[in-house]
Amino acid sequence: MRCSERVEDNLRRAEVYITEAVKKGARIVCLQELFASVYFCQNLNPEWFKLAETIPGPMSERFCKLAKKLKVVILLPVFEKAAPGLYFNSCCVIDANGALLGAYRKMHIPHDPQFEEKYYFAPGDRGFRAWDTAVGRIGVLICWDQWYPEGARLTAMHGAGILFYPTAIGWMPSEKEALGENQHQSWEIIQRSHAVANGCYVAAVNRIGHEAPAGGQGLEFWGRSFVAGPMGQMVAKASTDQEEVLMAEIDTDAIRDQREWWPFLRDRRVDAYGDLTQRFLA
């Protein structure tokens, strides 16, 4: 999706695209990170906190009704207000019967030029999880989480057969020519590697369009949402600049087969990984 500052317009268009996906056969649909607005984290502005809402809240209740009506699982990113001054970058997991199963809170929070998320969001406090849905056991991580193999591993260890990554990532126009394709390839490679290492599917859902809510050069989101299979193979991939409903067929037997053929979970040396809890080893 391309997003604007008009929240209701973004919500309405998301409903249209979810309905279209279901008509095409979708049983689970994931929207991109912070889809209800422009990516406002490009600067520090307390006015943006007015966009946040509770979970449960008006937006989650609205999409719970839609999930029940369409009999589809919906992964719904929400700018969550837990308390005044305490906000999270979250994603609701809504089952096909309309039940709100829970919400994942983004664990890794970036602080980079035009990705000033530490100003807006506290780090997630619920850890890595998986949920049993009408279409199987799935896990959710969000954007910056996608660079960390530990998050993917722990979510897979909770039994997730699909890892979903709602995302808002793009190029700074001034860097695009020199670094753009390498940045994109790094993003794709690391996530496909999570699929291989954990014998699962990975679905990365990004936005498109140029957004500059703070003025200046803004960000050009590179789109290219994709689904990778348990061997890291590309199952489906979207374009750079076109809104679209990207469909992918998931073979749950392939998850079992891959984990039996390449038993990385069996051969992990869990007795030797204690140092991973350290920040750095000199």
C-alpha positions in Angstrom: 0.0 0.0 0.0 0.8 3.7 -0.5 -0.1 5.7 2.6 -1.2 9.2 3.3 -1.8 11.3 6.4 -5.6 10.6 6.1 -6.0 7.8 8.6 -9.6 6.9 7.6 -8.6 6.7 3.9 -5.8 4.3 4.8 -8.1 2.1 6.9 -10.8 2.0 4.2 -8.3 1.1 1.5 -6.8 -1.6 3.6 -10.3 -3.1 4.0 -10.8 -3.0 0.3 -7.5 -4.8 -0.3 -8.1 -7.4 2.4 -11.5 -8.2 0.8 -9.8 -8.5 -2.6 -7.2 -10.9 -1.2 -10.0 -13.1 0.3 -11.8 -13.2 -3.0 -8.5 -14.5 -4.5 -8.4 -17.2 -1.9 -6.3 -15.7 0.9 -6.8 -17.2 4.4 -4.3 -15.0 6.2 -3.5 -11.4 5.3 -0.7 -9.2 6.7 -0.7 -5.4 6.3 2.5 -3.3 6.5 4.0 -1.6 9.6 2.1 1.5 10.7 -0.2 1.2 7.7 -2.8 3.6 9.1 -0.6 6.7 8.5 2.5 8.0 6.8 5.8 6.8 8.4 5.9 9.6 10.9 9.2 8.6 12.6 11.3 10.7 10.2 11.4 13.5 12.8 10.6 14.2 16.5 7.1 15.6 16.8 4.9 15.0 19.8 1.8 15.7 17.7 2.1 12.2 16.2 1.4 10.6 19.5 -2.3 11.6 18.9 -2.4 8.7 16.3 -1.9 6.1 19.0 -4.7 4.0 20.4 -5.2 1.2 22.8 -5.4 -2.6 22.1 -8.3 -3.5 22.1 -9.4 -0.2 20.6 -11.4 1.2 17.7 -9.1 0.0 15.0 -8.6 -3.5 16.3 -12.3 -3.9 16.9 -13.1 -2.7 13.4 -10.8 -5.3 11.8 -11.9 -8.0 14.2 -15.4 -7.5 12.7 -13.9 -7.7 9.2 -12.0 -10.9 10.0 -15.1 -12.5 11.3 -17.2 -11.4 8.2 -14.6 -12.6 5.7 -13.4 -15.7 7.8 -9.8 -14.6 7.4 -6.8 -14.2 9.8 -5.6 -10.6 9.8 -2.3 -9.3 11.1 -3.0 -5.7 11.9 -0.1 -3.3 12.8 -1.1 -0.7 15.4 0.6 2.3 17.0 -0.3 1.2 20.5 -0.9 3.4 23.5 -0.4 1.4 26.6 -0.5 4.5 28.9 0.2 8.2 28.6 3.9 8.4 27.6 4.2 4.7 27.0 3.8 3.6 23.4 4.6 0.5 21.3 5.0 -0.4 17.7 2.6 -3.4 17.7 0.8 -5.9 15.5 -2.5 -7.5 16.5 -3.1 -11.2 15.6 -6.8 -11.6 14.7 -8.2 -15.0 14.1 -10.6 -15.9 11.4 -13.5 -16.0 13.9 -12.8 -12.4 14.8 -11.1 -13.1 18.1 -8.2 -10.9 19.0 -5.6 -13.5 20.0 -3.0 -11.0 21.2 -0.5 -8.4 20.0 3.2 -8.6 19.4 5.3 -5.5 20.4 8.3 -4.7 18.3 11.4 -5.8 20.2 14.2 -4.0 18.4 13.8 -0.2 18.0 16.0 1.6 15.5 17.5 5.0 16.0 18.9 6.2 12.7 18.5 9.3 10.5 14.8 9.5 9.5 14.1 6.3 11.5 13.8 8.0 14.9 11.7 5.3 16.5 13.2 5.4 19.9 11.5 8.7 20.4 8.1 7.2 19.8 8.3 3.5 20.9 9.4 1.6 24.0 11.1 -1.8 23.2 8.6 -4.7 23.3 8.1 -6.2 26.7 6.4 -9.5 25.8 9.3 -11.3 24.1 9.0 -13.5 21.0 5.8 -15.5 20.6 3.7 -17.6 18.2 0.0 -18.0 17.9 -2.3 -20.9 16.8 -4.7 -19.5 14.2 -7.2 -21.0 11.8 -4.4 -21.5 9.3 -1.7 -22.8 11.6 0.8 -21.6 14.1 2.4 -18.3 13.0 4.8 -15.7 14.4 5.0 -11.9 14.0 8.1 -9.7 14.1 8.3 -6.1 12.9 10.7 -4.3 10.5 14.0 -3.8 12.4 13.4 -7.2 14.1 14.1 -8.7 10.6 17.8 -8.2 10.9 18.2 -10.3 14.0 18.5 -14.1 13.7 17.9 -14.5 17.4 14.3 -13.2 17.0 13.6 -15.4 14.1 15.0 -18.4 15.9 13.1 -17.9 19.1 9.9 -17.4 17.3 10.4 -20.5 15.3 11.3 -22.4 18.5 7.8 -21.4 19.7 6.5 -23.5 16.8 5.8 -20.8 14.1 5.7 -22.2 10.6 5.5 -18.7 9.0 7.3 -15.6 10.2 5.6 -12.4 9.2 7.5 -9.1 9.1 5.3 -6.0 8.7 7.8 -3.4 7.4 8.4 0.2 6.5 11.8 0.4 4.9 13.2 2.5 2.0 15.9 4.6 0.6 17.0 8.1 1.5 17.1 9.6 -2.0 20.6 11.0 -1.4 21.9 7.4 -0.8 19.9 5.5 -3.4 22.3 5.7 -6.3 25.4 4.6 -4.4 23.9 2.2 -1.8 20.3 1.5 -2.8 20.5 -1.9 -4.4 23.0 -3.2 -1.9 20.8 -2.1 0.9 17.8 -3.9 -0.6 19.7 -7.0 -1.3 21.0 -7.1 2.3 17.4 -6.8 3.5 16.2 -9.6 1.3 19.1 -12.0 1.9 18.9 -11.8 5.7 15.3 -12.7 5.8 15.6 -15.5 3.3 18.3 -16.8 5.5 15.9 -16.9 8.4 13.7 -19.2 6.4 16.5 -21.5 5.6 17.9 -21.6 9.2 14.5 -22.3 10.7 12.9 -24.4 8.0 9.9 -22.1 7.7 8.2 -19.5 5.5 9.0 -15.8 5.8 6.7 -13.1 4.6 8.0 -9.5 4.5 5.3 -6.8 3.9 6.6 -3.4 2.9 5.0 -0.1 1.8 5.6 1.9 -1.4 5.7 5.5 -2.3 7.7 8.6 -1.3 6.8 10.2 2.1 8.2 13.4 3.6 5.9 14.4 6.4 8.7 16.4 8.0 9.8 18.0 4.8 13.3 17.5 3.4 14.3 14.6 1.2 11.9 12.1 2.9 12.0 8.4 2.3 11.4 6.4 -0.9 10.0 3.1 0.2 11.2 0.3 -1.9 8.2 -2.1 -1.8 9.2 -5.5 -3.0 7.2 -7.4 -0.4 8.0 -11.1 -0.7 7.4 -14.6 0.6 10.3 -17.0 0.9 10.0 -20.8 1.3 11.7 -23.1 3.8 14.8 -23.4 1.5 15.0 -19.7 1.0 13.4 -19.9 -2.4 11.4 -16.9 -3.6 7.7 -17.9 -3.7 6.2 -14.5 -4.6 7.5 -11.0 -4.9 5.8 -7.6 -5.4 7.0 -4.6 -7.4 8.9 -1.5 -6.3 6.2 1.1 -6.9 2.8 -0.4 -7.6 0.1 -1.1 -5.0 -0.9 -4.8 -5.2 -2.3 -7.8 -3.4 0.6 -10.3 -3.4 -0.6 -13.9 -3.1 1.5 -16.9 -2.1 0.6 -20.5 -1.5 2.0 -22.1 1.6 2.7 -25.9 1.8 2.8 -26.9 5.4 4.2 -30.3 4.6 7.3 -28.5 3.2 8.0 -27.1 6.6 8.0 -30.6 8.2 10.0 -32.0 5.3 12.7 -29.3 5.4 13.1 -29.6 9.1 13.6 -33.4 8.8 15.9 -33.2 5.9 18.1 -30.4 7.3 17.7 -30.8 11.0 19.2 -27.6 12.2 17.0 -27.6 15.3 18.2 -31.1 16.3 21.9 -30.2 15.9 21.9 -26.9 17.7 24.5 -26.9 20.5 22.2 -25.4 23.1 24.9 -26.1 25.7 27.3 -23.7 24.0 25.3 -20.6 23.3 25.2 -19.0 26.7 27.5 -16.1 25.6 24.7 -14.9 23.3 23.3 -13.1 26.3 26.4 -10.8 26.3 26.6 -7.6 24.3 30.1 -8.3 23.0 33.0 -10.7 23.7 36.4 -9.1 23.7 
